[in-house]
Amino acid sequence: MARANKFDGIDRQIFEAHRRYLEIMEEQRLSTISAETKEHYLRMLTSLTDKLALPSKPLSEIVGEIMSEAAPFLFQALQR
């Protein structure tokens, strides 16, 4: 948890939310998700991570691109 010490305020809250997200996914959710859904999830997570790694790309542009990429999967999930 040493990495958390370098964050204050809202950054600390974001760090804690990411940490909790990983904990829940690893301990509770991954084992309950179908293989097909895992493939979609991995594609979206990889795409988001790749986009976030580009410091010159504005966050608003990343959000728009991810929303477009995720839309078909979200609509499919809602129809189940």
C-alpha positions in Angstrom: 0.0 0.0 0.0 3.1 2.3 -0.1 2.0 3.7 -3.5 -1.2 5.1 -1.9 0.9 7.4 0.3 1.9 9.6 -2.7 -1.8 10.6 -3.3 -3.8 13.3 -1.5 -7.4 14.4 -1.7 -9.4 13.3 -4.7 -6.4 11.5 -6.2 -6.3 9.4 -3.0 -10.0 8.6 -3.5 -9.5 7.6 -7.1 -6.6 5.4 -6.1 -8.7 3.7 -3.4 -11.6 3.2 -5.9 -9.2 1.5 -8.4 -7.8 -0.6 -5.6 -11.3 -1.7 -4.5 -12.3 -2.4 -8.1 -9.4 -4.8 -8.6 -10.1 -6.5 -5.3 -13.7 -7.1 -6.1 -13.0 -8.2 -9.7 -10.3 -10.7 -8.5 -12.2 -12.0 -5.4 -15.8 -12.0 -6.5 -16.7 -11.2 -10.1 -14.2 -12.9 -12.5 -15.3 -16.3 -11.5 -19.0 -15.4 -12.3 -18.5 -13.9 -15.8 -19.0 -16.0 -18.9 -16.1 -16.6 -21.3 -17.8 -14.5 -24.0 -18.3 -11.6 -21.6 -14.7 -11.8 -20.4 -13.5 -11.5 -24.0 -15.6 -8.3 -24.6 -14.5 -7.0 -21.2 -10.8 -7.6 -22.0 -11.1 -5.9 -25.4 -12.7 -2.8 -23.8 -10.3 -2.7 -20.9 -7.3 -3.1 -23.2 -8.6 -0.4 -25.5 -9.2 2.0 -22.6 -5.7 1.3 -21.1 -4.0 1.9 -24.5 -5.8 5.2 -25.0 -5.0 6.4 -21.4 -1.4 5.7 -22.1 -1.3 8.4 -24.7 -0.7 11.6 -22.6 -1.5 13.9 -25.5 -5.0 12.4 -26.0 -7.7 14.4 -24.1 -9.8 12.5 -21.6 -13.0 13.8 -23.3 -11.8 12.2 -26.6 -11.0 8.9 -24.9 -14.5 8.8 -23.3 -16.1 9.4 -26.6 -14.2 6.7 -28.3 -14.7 4.2 -25.5 -18.5 4.9 -25.5 -18.6 4.2 -29.2 -16.7 1.0 -28.9 -18.7 -0.2 -25.9 -22.2 0.7 -27.2 -22.8 -2.5 -29.2 -21.7 -4.6 -26.2 -23.9 -2.6 -23.8 -27.0 -2.9 -26.0 -26.4 -6.6 -26.4 -26.1 -7.0 -22.6 -29.3 -5.1 -22.1 -31.2 -7.4 -24.4 -30.4 -10.5 -22.3 
